[in-house]
Amino acid sequence: MDASASSNTATGDPTPGPLPEDEQNKNRKRAALATAPFLALGLVTVVLVLMQGLEPLWGFAILPPILFCSVLTYIVFSTDFLEGRS
């Protein structure tokens, strides 16, 4: 256990992390709300490709980039990666 974690528990601070619980939940909620439309649009695109009669391989070929970009978007919004860069 490092010194910073023990000092937080010694002072009775209920949040040992750098952000309070409310701000962490807010960031996760904001990240989910920002990512959801793009993920939904990507999944609808995959469904449309599959419904047009193309081989399922094409639908699964475009699915990994959609998921990868959605995960990156979620990480950026949930960690405030771009805060202070504007």
PDB file of N, CA, C and O in Angstrom:
ATOM      1  N   MET A   1       0.843  -1.172   0.000  1.00  0.00           N
ATOM      2  CA  MET A   1       0.000   0.000   0.000  1.00  0.00           C
ATOM      3  C   MET A   1       0.887   1.234   0.000  1.00  0.00           C
ATOM      4  O   MET A   1       1.823   1.313   0.796  1.00  0.00           O
ATOM      5  N   ASP A   2       0.623   2.187  -0.859  1.00  0.00           N
ATOM      6  CA  ASP A   2       1.470   3.368  -0.924  1.00  0.00           C
ATOM      7  C   ASP A   2       1.010   4.417   0.081  1.00  0.00           C
ATOM      8  O   ASP A   2      -0.043   4.279   0.703  1.00  0.00           O
ATOM      9  N   ALA A   3       1.807   5.459   0.230  1.00  0.00           N
ATOM     10  CA  ALA A   3       1.548   6.472   1.252  1.00  0.00           C
ATOM     11  C   ALA A   3       0.297   7.292   0.949  1.00  0.00           C
ATOM     12  O   ALA A   3      -0.412   7.691   1.873  1.00  0.00           O
ATOM     13  N   SER A   4       0.011   7.552  -0.335  1.00  0.00           N
ATOM     14  CA  SER A   4      -1.150   8.380  -0.664  1.00  0.00           C
ATOM     15  C   SER A   4      -2.455   7.670  -0.342  1.00  0.00           C
ATOM     16  O   SER A   4      -3.417   8.307   0.089  1.00  0.00           O
ATOM     17  N   ALA A   5      -2.500   6.360  -0.548  1.00  0.00           N
ATOM     18  CA  ALA A   5      -3.724   5.620  -0.244  1.00  0.00           C
ATOM     19  C   ALA A   5      -3.950   5.554   1.258  1.00  0.00           C
ATOM     20  O   ALA A   5      -5.088   5.640   1.721  1.00  0.00           O
ATOM     21  N   SER A   6      -2.854   5.398   2.034  1.00  0.00           N
ATOM     22  CA  SER A   6      -3.021   5.320   3.483  1.00  0.00           C
ATOM     23  C   SER A   6      -3.395   6.671   4.064  1.00  0.00           C
ATOM     24  O   SER A   6      -4.118   6.729   5.059  1.00  0.00           O
ATOM     25  N   SER A   7      -2.912   7.782   3.460  1.00  0.00           N
ATOM     26  CA  SER A   7      -3.268   9.099   3.977  1.00  0.00           C
ATOM     27  C   SER A   7      -4.734   9.413   3.699  1.00  0.00           C
ATOM     28  O   SER A   7      -5.386  10.086   4.496  1.00  0.00           O
ATOM     29  N   ASN A   8      -5.255   8.930   2.574  1.00  0.00           N
ATOM     30  CA  ASN A   8      -6.668   9.153   2.293  1.00  0.00           C
ATOM     31  C   ASN A   8      -7.558   8.402   3.263  1.00  0.00           C
ATOM     32  O   ASN A   8      -8.585   8.923   3.700  1.00  0.00           O
ATOM     33  N   THR A   9      -7.173   7.188   3.602  1.00  0.00           N
ATOM     34  CA  THR A   9      -7.994   6.433   4.542  1.00  0.00           C
ATOM     35  C   THR A   9      -7.806   6.945   5.957  1.00  0.00           C
ATOM     36  O   THR A   9      -8.728   6.854   6.768  1.00  0.00           O
ATOM     37  N   ALA A  10      -6.629   7.484   6.276  1.00  0.00           N
ATOM     38  CA  ALA A  10      -6.383   8.005   7.620  1.00  0.00           C
ATOM     39  C   ALA A  10      -7.186   9.270   7.864  1.00  0.00           C
ATOM     40  O   ALA A  10      -7.624   9.505   8.991  1.00  0.00           O
ATOM     41  N   THR A  11      -7.393  10.093   6.842  1.00  0.00           N
ATOM     42  CA  THR A  11      -8.151  11.329   7.007  1.00  0.00           C
ATOM     43  C   THR A  11      -9.655  11.089   6.906  1.00  0.00           C
ATOM     44  O   THR A  11     -10.448  11.995   7.159  1.00  0.00           O
ATOM     45  N   GLY A  12     -10.042   9.886   6.541  1.00  0.00           N
ATOM     46  CA  GLY A  12     -11.461   9.576   6.430  1.00  0.00           C
ATOM     47  C   GLY A  12     -12.069   9.994   5.113  1.00  0.00           C
ATOM     48  O   GLY A  12     -13.292  10.082   5.004  1.00  0.00           O
ATOM     49  N   ASP A  13     -11.253  10.253   4.111  1.00  0.00           N
ATOM     50  CA  ASP A  13     -11.747  10.641   2.793  1.00  0.00           C
ATOM     51  C   ASP A  13     -12.406   9.433   2.132  1.00  0.00           C
ATOM     52  O   ASP A  13     -11.734   8.425   1.912  1.00  0.00           O
ATOM     53  N   PRO A  14     -13.719   9.500   1.802  1.00  0.00           N
ATOM     54  CA  PRO A  14     -14.405   8.333   1.244  1.00  0.00           C
ATOM     55  C   PRO A  14     -14.040   8.043  -0.198  1.00  0.00           C
ATOM     56  O   PRO A  14     -14.344   6.957  -0.691  1.00  0.00           O
ATOM     57  N   THR A  15     -13.397   8.973  -0.896  1.00  0.00           N
ATOM     58  CA  THR A  15     -13.046   8.758  -2.290  1.00  0.00           C
ATOM     59  C   THR A  15     -11.534   8.739  -2.434  1.00  0.00           C
ATOM     60  O   THR A  15     -10.913   9.801  -2.480  1.00  0.00           O
ATOM     61  N   PRO A  16     -10.924   7.562  -2.506  1.00  0.00           N
ATOM     62  CA  PRO A  16      -9.467   7.493  -2.606  1.00  0.00           C
ATOM     63  C   PRO A  16      -8.928   7.876  -3.977  1.00  0.00           C
ATOM     64  O   PRO A  16      -7.731   8.136  -4.104  1.00  0.00           O
ATOM     65  N   GLY A  17      -9.754   7.918  -4.989  1.00  0.00           N
ATOM     66  CA  GLY A  17      -9.295   8.225  -6.342  1.00  0.00           C
ATOM     67  C   GLY A  17      -9.160   9.715  -6.569  1.00  0.00           C
ATOM     68  O   GLY A  17      -9.459  10.512  -5.680  1.00  0.00           O
ATOM     69  N   PRO A  18      -8.708  10.100  -7.761  1.00  0.00           N
ATOM     70  CA  PRO A  18      -8.509  11.518  -8.050  1.00  0.00           C
ATOM     71  C   PRO A  18      -9.808  12.290  -8.256  1.00  0.00           C
ATOM     72  O   PRO A  18      -9.832  13.509  -8.089  1.00  0.00           O
ATOM     73  N   LEU A  19     -10.874  11.608  -8.613  1.00  0.00           N
ATOM     74  CA  LEU A  19     -12.159  12.270  -8.834  1.00  0.00           C
ATOM     75  C   LEU A  19     -13.192  11.745  -7.850  1.00  0.00           C
ATOM     76  O   LEU A  19     -13.185  10.558  -7.523  1.00  0.00           O
ATOM     77  N   PRO A  20     -14.073  12.602  -7.377  1.00  0.00           N
ATOM     78  CA  PRO A  20     -15.170  12.107  -6.538  1.00  0.00           C
ATOM     79  C   PRO A  20     -16.087  11.184  -7.329  1.00  0.00           C
ATOM     80  O   PRO A  20     -16.094  11.207  -8.560  1.00  0.00           O
ATOM     81  N   GLU A  21     -16.850  10.383  -6.624  1.00  0.00           N
ATOM     82  CA  GLU A  21     -17.741   9.404  -7.266  1.00  0.00           C
ATOM     83  C   GLU A  21     -18.733  10.061  -8.220  1.00  0.00           C
ATOM     84  O   GLU A  21     -18.995   9.530  -9.299  1.00  0.00           O
ATOM     85  N   ASP A  22     -19.289  11.215  -7.834  1.00  0.00           N
ATOM     86  CA  ASP A  22     -20.286  11.862  -8.683  1.00  0.00           C
ATOM     87  C   ASP A  22     -19.701  12.266 -10.029  1.00  0.00           C
ATOM     88  O   ASP A  22     -20.353  12.106 -11.061  1.00  0.00           O
ATOM     89  N   GLU A  23     -18.485  12.784 -10.028  1.00  0.00           N
ATOM     90  CA  GLU A  23     -17.879  13.203 -11.281  1.00  0.00           C
ATOM     91  C   GLU A  23     -17.526  12.003 -12.152  1.00  0.00           C
ATOM     92  O   GLU A  23     -17.641  12.086 -13.375  1.00  0.00           O
ATOM     93  N   GLN A  24     -17.099  10.892 -11.558  1.00  0.00           N
ATOM     94  CA  GLN A  24     -16.783   9.706 -12.346  1.00  0.00           C
ATOM     95  C   GLN A  24     -18.042   9.166 -13.003  1.00  0.00           C
ATOM     96  O   GLN A  24     -18.014   8.809 -14.181  1.00  0.00           O
ATOM     97  N   ASN A  25     -19.138   9.098 -12.274  1.00  0.00           N
ATOM     98  CA  ASN A  25     -20.395   8.619 -12.866  1.00  0.00           C
ATOM     99  C   ASN A  25     -20.878   9.562 -13.950  1.00  0.00           C
ATOM    100  O   ASN A  25     -21.407   9.117 -14.968  1.00  0.00           O
ATOM    101  N   LYS A  26     -20.706  10.843 -13.747  1.00  0.00           N
ATOM    102  CA  LYS A  26     -21.122  11.824 -14.746  1.00  0.00           C
ATOM    103  C   LYS A  26     -20.312  11.644 -16.031  1.00  0.00           C
ATOM    104  O   LYS A  26     -20.867  11.717 -17.128  1.00  0.00           O
ATOM    105  N   ASN A  27     -19.004  11.411 -15.902  1.00  0.00           N
ATOM    106  CA  ASN A  27     -18.175  11.219 -17.082  1.00  0.00           C
ATOM    107  C   ASN A  27     -18.570   9.956 -17.831  1.00  0.00           C
ATOM    108  O   ASN A  27     -18.604   9.947 -19.062  1.00  0.00           O
ATOM    109  N   ARG A  28     -18.866   8.901 -17.103  1.00  0.00           N
ATOM    110  CA  ARG A  28     -19.285   7.661 -17.760  1.00  0.00           C
ATOM    111  C   ARG A  28     -20.612   7.837 -18.466  1.00  0.00           C
ATOM    112  O   ARG A  28     -20.809   7.331 -19.571  1.00  0.00           O
ATOM    113  N   LYS A  29     -21.519   8.553 -17.831  1.00  0.00           N
ATOM    114  CA  LYS A  29     -22.832   8.780 -18.446  1.00  0.00           C
ATOM    115  C   LYS A  29     -22.678   9.645 -19.697  1.00  0.00           C
ATOM    116  O   LYS A  29     -23.286   9.367 -20.731  1.00  0.00           O
ATOM    117  N   ARG A  30     -21.860  10.696 -19.594  1.00  0.00           N
ATOM    118  CA  ARG A  30     -21.636  11.562 -20.746  1.00  0.00           C
ATOM    119  C   ARG A  30     -20.979  10.795 -21.878  1.00  0.00           C
ATOM    120  O   ARG A  30     -21.323  10.987 -23.044  1.00  0.00           O
ATOM    121  N   ALA A  31     -20.038   9.928 -21.542  1.00  0.00           N
ATOM    122  CA  ALA A  31     -19.350   9.126 -22.557  1.00  0.00           C
ATOM    123  C   ALA A  31     -20.325   8.171 -23.239  1.00  0.00           C
ATOM    124  O   ALA A  31     -20.292   8.013 -24.459  1.00  0.00           O
ATOM    125  N   ALA A  32     -21.183   7.542 -22.462  1.00  0.00           N
ATOM    126  CA  ALA A  32     -22.157   6.615 -23.043  1.00  0.00           C
ATOM    127  C   ALA A  32     -23.148   7.356 -23.944  1.00  0.00           C
ATOM    128  O   ALA A  32     -23.507   6.866 -25.015  1.00  0.00           O
ATOM    129  N   LEU A  33     -23.583   8.533 -23.506  1.00  0.00           N
ATOM    130  CA  LEU A  33     -24.520   9.308 -24.317  1.00  0.00           C
ATOM    131  C   LEU A  33     -23.876   9.832 -25.603  1.00  0.00           C
ATOM    132  O   LEU A  33     -24.550   9.959 -26.626  1.00  0.00           O
ATOM    133  N   ALA A  34     -22.592  10.133 -25.556  1.00  0.00           N
ATOM    134  CA  ALA A  34     -21.907  10.618 -26.756  1.00  0.00           C
ATOM    135  C   ALA A  34     -21.595   9.489 -27.725  1.00  0.00           C
ATOM    136  O   ALA A  34     -21.573   9.704 -28.936  1.00  0.00           O
ATOM    137  N   THR A  35     -21.355   8.299 -27.215  1.00  0.00           N
ATOM    138  CA  THR A  35     -20.962   7.169 -28.052  1.00  0.00           C
ATOM    139  C   THR A  35     -22.159   6.437 -28.642  1.00  0.00           C
ATOM    140  O   THR A  35     -22.068   5.901 -29.747  1.00  0.00           O
ATOM    141  N   ALA A  36     -23.254   6.406 -27.941  1.00  0.00           N
ATOM    142  CA  ALA A  36     -24.419   5.609 -28.338  1.00  0.00           C
ATOM    143  C   ALA A  36     -24.931   5.905 -29.757  1.00  0.00           C
ATOM    144  O   ALA A  36     -25.185   4.957 -30.500  1.00  0.00           O
ATOM    145  N   PRO A  37     -25.095   7.165 -30.167  1.00  0.00           N
ATOM    146  CA  PRO A  37     -25.609   7.394 -31.531  1.00  0.00           C
ATOM    147  C   PRO A  37     -24.691   6.853 -32.628  1.00  0.00           C
ATOM    148  O   PRO A  37     -25.165   6.315 -33.629  1.00  0.00           O
ATOM    149  N   PHE A  38     -23.383   6.996 -32.441  1.00  0.00           N
ATOM    150  CA  PHE A  38     -22.452   6.506 -33.456  1.00  0.00           C
ATOM    151  C   PHE A  38     -22.407   4.984 -33.487  1.00  0.00           C
ATOM    152  O   PHE A  38     -22.309   4.384 -34.557  1.00  0.00           O
ATOM    153  N   LEU A  39     -22.477   4.370 -32.332  1.00  0.00           N
ATOM    154  CA  LEU A  39     -22.518   2.908 -32.284  1.00  0.00           C
ATOM    155  C   LEU A  39     -23.808   2.399 -32.924  1.00  0.00           C
ATOM    156  O   LEU A  39     -23.787   1.430 -33.682  1.00  0.00           O
ATOM    157  N   ALA A  40     -24.926   3.049 -32.619  1.00  0.00           N
ATOM    158  CA  ALA A  40     -26.208   2.639 -33.203  1.00  0.00           C
ATOM    159  C   ALA A  40     -26.191   2.803 -34.723  1.00  0.00           C
ATOM    160  O   ALA A  40     -26.682   1.936 -35.446  1.00  0.00           O
ATOM    161  N   LEU A  41     -25.633   3.901 -35.205  1.00  0.00           N
ATOM    162  CA  LEU A  41     -25.552   4.122 -36.642  1.00  0.00           C
ATOM    163  C   LEU A  41     -24.682   3.063 -37.316  1.00  0.00           C
ATOM    164  O   LEU A  41     -25.011   2.590 -38.404  1.00  0.00           O
ATOM    165  N   GLY A  42     -23.591   2.693 -36.682  1.00  0.00           N
ATOM    166  CA  GLY A  42     -22.731   1.655 -37.233  1.00  0.00           C
ATOM    167  C   GLY A  42     -23.410   0.300 -37.261  1.00  0.00           C
ATOM    168  O   GLY A  42     -23.291  -0.437 -38.240  1.00  0.00           O
ATOM    169  N   LEU A  43     -24.128  -0.035 -36.187  1.00  0.00           N
ATOM    170  CA  LEU A  43     -24.825  -1.322 -36.149  1.00  0.00           C
ATOM    171  C   LEU A  43     -25.972  -1.368 -37.152  1.00  0.00           C
ATOM    172  O   LEU A  43     -26.240  -2.414 -37.743  1.00  0.00           O
ATOM    173  N   VAL A  44     -26.651  -0.237 -37.346  1.00  0.00           N
ATOM    174  CA  VAL A  44     -27.712  -0.180 -38.363  1.00  0.00           C
ATOM    175  C   VAL A  44     -27.110  -0.381 -39.746  1.00  0.00           C
ATOM    176  O   VAL A  44     -27.713  -1.040 -40.593  1.00  0.00           O
ATOM    177  N   THR A  45     -25.942   0.174 -39.982  1.00  0.00           N
ATOM    178  CA  THR A  45     -25.265  -0.016 -41.262  1.00  0.00           C
ATOM    179  C   THR A  45     -24.940  -1.487 -41.498  1.00  0.00           C
ATOM    180  O   THR A  45     -25.121  -1.996 -42.604  1.00  0.00           O
ATOM    181  N   VAL A  46     -24.461  -2.166 -40.460  1.00  0.00           N
ATOM    182  CA  VAL A  46     -24.158  -3.601 -40.591  1.00  0.00           C
ATOM    183  C   VAL A  46     -25.425  -4.381 -40.910  1.00  0.00           C
ATOM    184  O   VAL A  46     -25.407  -5.277 -41.754  1.00  0.00           O
ATOM    185  N   VAL A  47     -26.524  -4.050 -40.242  1.00  0.00           N
ATOM    186  CA  VAL A  47     -27.791  -4.744 -40.495  1.00  0.00           C
ATOM    187  C   VAL A  47     -28.261  -4.489 -41.927  1.00  0.00           C
ATOM    188  O   VAL A  47     -28.723  -5.414 -42.595  1.00  0.00           O
ATOM    189  N   LEU A  48     -28.150  -3.258 -42.404  1.00  0.00           N
ATOM    190  CA  LEU A  48     -28.562  -2.953 -43.774  1.00  0.00           C
ATOM    191  C   LEU A  48     -27.712  -3.694 -44.797  1.00  0.00           C
ATOM    192  O   LEU A  48     -28.225  -4.159 -45.814  1.00  0.00           O
ATOM    193  N   VAL A  49     -26.420  -3.804 -44.532  1.00  0.00           N
ATOM    194  CA  VAL A  49     -25.546  -4.549 -45.449  1.00  0.00           C
ATOM    195  C   VAL A  49     -25.983  -6.007 -45.499  1.00  0.00           C
ATOM    196  O   VAL A  49     -26.038  -6.607 -46.573  1.00  0.00           O
ATOM    197  N   LEU A  50     -26.291  -6.572 -44.348  1.00  0.00           N
ATOM    198  CA  LEU A  50     -26.710  -7.974 -44.307  1.00  0.00           C
ATOM    199  C   LEU A  50     -28.087  -8.180 -44.937  1.00  0.00           C
ATOM    200  O   LEU A  50     -28.340  -9.219 -45.547  1.00  0.00           O
ATOM    201  N   MET A  51     -28.976  -7.197 -44.792  1.00  0.00           N
ATOM    202  CA  MET A  51     -30.332  -7.332 -45.344  1.00  0.00           C
ATOM    203  C   MET A  51     -30.341  -7.176 -46.869  1.00  0.00           C
ATOM    204  O   MET A  51     -31.274  -7.641 -47.523  1.00  0.00           O
ATOM    205  N   GLN A  52     -29.336  -6.540 -47.437  1.00  0.00           N
ATOM    206  CA  GLN A  52     -29.297  -6.362 -48.888  1.00  0.00           C
ATOM    207  C   GLN A  52     -28.887  -7.628 -49.607  1.00  0.00           C
ATOM    208  O   GLN A  52     -28.851  -7.656 -50.837  1.00  0.00           O
ATOM    209  N   GLY A  53     -28.584  -8.650 -48.880  1.00  0.00           N
ATOM    210  CA  GLY A  53     -28.271  -9.919 -49.509  1.00  0.00           C
ATOM    211  C   GLY A  53     -26.796 -10.141 -49.760  1.00  0.00           C
ATOM    212  O   GLY A  53     -26.416 -11.131 -50.385  1.00  0.00           O
ATOM    213  N   LEU A  54     -25.968  -9.245 -49.287  1.00  0.00           N
ATOM    214  CA  LEU A  54     -24.534  -9.459 -49.439  1.00  0.00           C
ATOM    215  C   LEU A  54     -24.101 -10.573 -48.488  1.00  0.00           C
ATOM    216  O   LEU A  54     -24.808 -10.905 -47.537  1.00  0.00           O
ATOM    217  N   GLU A  55     -22.964 -11.126 -48.753  1.00  0.00           N
ATOM    218  CA  GLU A  55     -22.499 -12.203 -47.900  1.00  0.00           C
ATOM    219  C   GLU A  55     -22.224 -11.673 -46.487  1.00  0.00           C
ATOM    220  O   GLU A  55     -21.773 -10.540 -46.323  1.00  0.00           O
ATOM    221  N   PRO A  56     -22.494 -12.487 -45.486  1.00  0.00           N
ATOM    222  CA  PRO A  56     -22.304 -12.034 -44.095  1.00  0.00           C
ATOM    223  C   PRO A  56     -20.867 -11.610 -43.785  1.00  0.00           C
ATOM    224  O   PRO A  56     -20.633 -10.872 -42.828  1.00  0.00           O
ATOM    225  N   LEU A  57     -19.923 -12.063 -44.573  1.00  0.00           N
ATOM    226  CA  LEU A  57     -18.539 -11.679 -44.346  1.00  0.00           C
ATOM    227  C   LEU A  57     -18.349 -10.167 -44.447  1.00  0.00           C
ATOM    228  O   LEU A  57     -17.529  -9.597 -43.727  1.00  0.00           O
ATOM    229  N   TRP A  58     -19.106  -9.510 -45.341  1.00  0.00           N
ATOM    230  CA  TRP A  58     -18.985  -8.058 -45.483  1.00  0.00           C
ATOM    231  C   TRP A  58     -19.500  -7.344 -44.243  1.00  0.00           C
ATOM    232  O   TRP A  58     -18.926  -6.341 -43.818  1.00  0.00           O
ATOM    233  N   GLY A  59     -20.565  -7.847 -43.670  1.00  0.00           N
ATOM    234  CA  GLY A  59     -21.086  -7.246 -42.442  1.00  0.00           C
ATOM    235  C   GLY A  59     -20.109  -7.378 -41.298  1.00  0.00           C
ATOM    236  O   GLY A  59     -19.914  -6.439 -40.525  1.00  0.00           O
ATOM    237  N   PHE A  60     -19.495  -8.543 -41.188  1.00  0.00           N
ATOM    238  CA  PHE A  60     -18.539  -8.751 -40.116  1.00  0.00           C
ATOM    239  C   PHE A  60     -17.200  -8.084 -40.406  1.00  0.00           C
ATOM    240  O   PHE A  60     -16.405  -7.887 -39.487  1.00  0.00           O
ATOM    241  N   ALA A  61     -16.936  -7.737 -41.649  1.00  0.00           N
ATOM    242  CA  ALA A  61     -15.697  -7.032 -41.988  1.00  0.00           C
ATOM    243  C   ALA A  61     -15.747  -5.574 -41.537  1.00  0.00           C
ATOM    244  O   ALA A  61     -14.717  -5.007 -41.171  1.00  0.00           O
ATOM    245  N   ILE A  62     -16.931  -4.959 -41.558  1.00  0.00           N
ATOM    246  CA  ILE A  62     -17.023  -3.563 -41.130  1.00  0.00           C
ATOM    247  C   ILE A  62     -17.359  -3.428 -39.650  1.00  0.00           C
ATOM    248  O   ILE A  62     -17.308  -2.323 -39.110  1.00  0.00           O
ATOM    249  N   LEU A  63     -17.694  -4.507 -38.995  1.00  0.00           N
ATOM    250  CA  LEU A  63     -18.043  -4.442 -37.571  1.00  0.00           C
ATOM    251  C   LEU A  63     -16.849  -4.114 -36.662  1.00  0.00           C
ATOM    252  O   LEU A  63     -17.013  -3.278 -35.774  1.00  0.00           O
ATOM    253  N   PRO A  64     -15.673  -4.709 -36.822  1.00  0.00           N
ATOM    254  CA  PRO A  64     -14.554  -4.373 -35.925  1.00  0.00           C
ATOM    255  C   PRO A  64     -14.143  -2.895 -35.940  1.00  0.00           C
ATOM    256  O   PRO A  64     -13.902  -2.342 -34.866  1.00  0.00           O
ATOM    257  N   PRO A  65     -14.049  -2.229 -37.093  1.00  0.00           N
ATOM    258  CA  PRO A  65     -13.716  -0.797 -37.036  1.00  0.00           C
ATOM    259  C   PRO A  65     -14.778   0.035 -36.324  1.00  0.00           C
ATOM    260  O   PRO A  65     -14.454   1.004 -35.638  1.00  0.00           O
ATOM    261  N   ILE A  66     -16.038  -0.342 -36.486  1.00  0.00           N
ATOM    262  CA  ILE A  66     -17.117   0.380 -35.814  1.00  0.00           C
ATOM    263  C   ILE A  66     -16.978   0.227 -34.304  1.00  0.00           C
ATOM    264  O   ILE A  66     -17.080   1.210 -33.570  1.00  0.00           O
ATOM    265  N   LEU A  67     -16.750  -0.984 -33.839  1.00  0.00           N
ATOM    266  CA  LEU A  67     -16.591  -1.219 -32.406  1.00  0.00           C
ATOM    267  C   LEU A  67     -15.332  -0.551 -31.869  1.00  0.00           C
ATOM    268  O   LEU A  67     -15.354   0.011 -30.774  1.00  0.00           O
ATOM    269  N   PHE A  68     -14.242  -0.601 -32.615  1.00  0.00           N
ATOM    270  CA  PHE A  68     -12.986   0.013 -32.190  1.00  0.00           C
ATOM    271  C   PHE A  68     -13.149   1.521 -32.024  1.00  0.00           C
ATOM    272  O   PHE A  68     -12.720   2.081 -31.015  1.00  0.00           O
ATOM    273  N   CYS A  69     -13.758   2.174 -32.993  1.00  0.00           N
ATOM    274  CA  CYS A  69     -13.964   3.627 -32.902  1.00  0.00           C
ATOM    275  C   CYS A  69     -14.914   3.982 -31.771  1.00  0.00           C
ATOM    276  O   CYS A  69     -14.736   5.011 -31.119  1.00  0.00           O
ATOM    277  N   SER A  70     -15.917   3.153 -31.526  1.00  0.00           N
ATOM    278  CA  SER A  70     -16.838   3.404 -30.426  1.00  0.00           C
ATOM    279  C   SER A  70     -16.130   3.294 -29.078  1.00  0.00           C
ATOM    280  O   SER A  70     -16.376   4.098 -28.180  1.00  0.00           O
ATOM    281  N   VAL A  71     -15.263   2.311 -28.936  1.00  0.00           N
ATOM    282  CA  VAL A  71     -14.514   2.158 -27.690  1.00  0.00           C
ATOM    283  C   VAL A  71     -13.564   3.340 -27.491  1.00  0.00           C
ATOM    284  O   VAL A  71     -13.447   3.854 -26.379  1.00  0.00           O
ATOM    285  N   LEU A  72     -12.893   3.773 -28.545  1.00  0.00           N
ATOM    286  CA  LEU A  72     -12.014   4.935 -28.434  1.00  0.00           C
ATOM    287  C   LEU A  72     -12.794   6.190 -28.044  1.00  0.00           C
ATOM    288  O   LEU A  72     -12.336   6.976 -27.215  1.00  0.00           O
ATOM    289  N   THR A  73     -13.966   6.375 -28.639  1.00  0.00           N
ATOM    290  CA  THR A  73     -14.806   7.519 -28.300  1.00  0.00           C
ATOM    291  C   THR A  73     -15.214   7.474 -26.839  1.00  0.00           C
ATOM    292  O   THR A  73     -15.184   8.498 -26.155  1.00  0.00           O
ATOM    293  N   TYR A  74     -15.594   6.301 -26.351  1.00  0.00           N
ATOM    294  CA  TYR A  74     -15.986   6.163 -24.949  1.00  0.00           C
ATOM    295  C   TYR A  74     -14.819   6.493 -24.019  1.00  0.00           C
ATOM    296  O   TYR A  74     -15.000   7.182 -23.015  1.00  0.00           O
ATOM    297  N   ILE A  75     -13.628   6.006 -24.348  1.00  0.00           N
ATOM    298  CA  ILE A  75     -12.459   6.267 -23.503  1.00  0.00           C
ATOM    299  C   ILE A  75     -12.137   7.759 -23.462  1.00  0.00           C
ATOM    300  O   ILE A  75     -11.850   8.299 -22.393  1.00  0.00           O
ATOM    301  N   VAL A  76     -12.180   8.421 -24.596  1.00  0.00           N
ATOM    302  CA  VAL A  76     -11.858   9.849 -24.649  1.00  0.00           C
ATOM    303  C   VAL A  76     -12.851  10.659 -23.825  1.00  0.00           C
ATOM    304  O   VAL A  76     -12.448  11.539 -23.064  1.00  0.00           O
ATOM    305  N   PHE A  77     -14.136  10.376 -23.965  1.00  0.00           N
ATOM    306  CA  PHE A  77     -15.135  11.143 -23.234  1.00  0.00           C
ATOM    307  C   PHE A  77     -15.160  10.801 -21.746  1.00  0.00           C
ATOM    308  O   PHE A  77     -15.418  11.682 -20.926  1.00  0.00           O
ATOM    309  N   SER A  78     -14.904   9.563 -21.382  1.00  0.00           N
ATOM    310  CA  SER A  78     -15.000   9.190 -19.968  1.00  0.00           C
ATOM    311  C   SER A  78     -13.784   9.628 -19.159  1.00  0.00           C
ATOM    312  O   SER A  78     -13.895   9.800 -17.945  1.00  0.00           O
ATOM    313  N   THR A  79     -12.638   9.811 -19.786  1.00  0.00           N
ATOM    314  CA  THR A  79     -11.440  10.194 -19.049  1.00  0.00           C
ATOM    315  C   THR A  79     -11.106  11.677 -19.207  1.00  0.00           C
ATOM    316  O   THR A  79     -10.094  12.126 -18.669  1.00  0.00           O
ATOM    317  N   ASP A  80     -11.900  12.432 -19.909  1.00  0.00           N
ATOM    318  CA  ASP A  80     -11.620  13.848 -20.183  1.00  0.00           C
ATOM    319  C   ASP A  80     -10.237  14.035 -20.777  1.00  0.00           C
ATOM    320  O   ASP A  80      -9.498  14.942 -20.392  1.00  0.00           O
ATOM    321  N   PHE A  81      -9.895  13.170 -21.718  1.00  0.00           N
ATOM    322  CA  PHE A  81      -8.578  13.176 -22.357  1.00  0.00           C
ATOM    323  C   PHE A  81      -8.295  14.511 -23.035  1.00  0.00           C
ATOM    324  O   PHE A  81      -7.150  14.962 -23.056  1.00  0.00           O
ATOM    325  N   LEU A  82      -9.305  15.138 -23.579  1.00  0.00           N
ATOM    326  CA  LEU A  82      -9.109  16.370 -24.329  1.00  0.00           C
ATOM    327  C   LEU A  82      -9.322  17.632 -23.503  1.00  0.00           C
ATOM    328  O   LEU A  82      -9.306  18.735 -24.050  1.00  0.00           O
ATOM    329  N   GLU A  83      -9.520  17.487 -22.197  1.00  0.00           N
ATOM    330  CA  GLU A  83      -9.754  18.638 -21.334  1.00  0.00           C
ATOM    331  C   GLU A  83      -8.484  19.493 -21.246  1.00  0.00           C
ATOM    332  O   GLU A  83      -7.393  18.970 -21.018  1.00  0.00           O
ATOM    333  N   GLY A  84      -8.629  20.774 -21.424  1.00  0.00           N
ATOM    334  CA  GLY A  84      -7.512  21.685 -21.308  1.00  0.00           C
ATOM    335  C   GLY A  84      -6.656  21.800 -22.554  1.00  0.00           C
ATOM    336  O   GLY A  84      -5.601  22.433 -22.508  1.00  0.00           O
ATOM    337  N   ARG A  85      -7.071  21.212 -23.669  1.00  0.00           N
ATOM    338  CA  ARG A  85      -6.284  21.283 -24.890  1.00  0.00           C
ATOM    339  C   ARG A  85      -6.835  22.274 -25.895  1.00  0.00           C
ATOM    340  O   ARG A  85      -6.275  22.428 -26.981  1.00  0.00           O
ATOM    341  N   SER A  86      -7.910  22.942 -25.559  1.00  0.00           N
ATOM    342  CA  SER A  86      -8.486  23.877 -26.526  1.00  0.00           C
ATOM    343  C   SER A  86      -8.042  25.294 -26.266  1.00  0.00           C
ATOM    344  O   SER A  86      -8.437  26.208 -26.991  1.00  0.00           O
TER     345      SER A  86
END
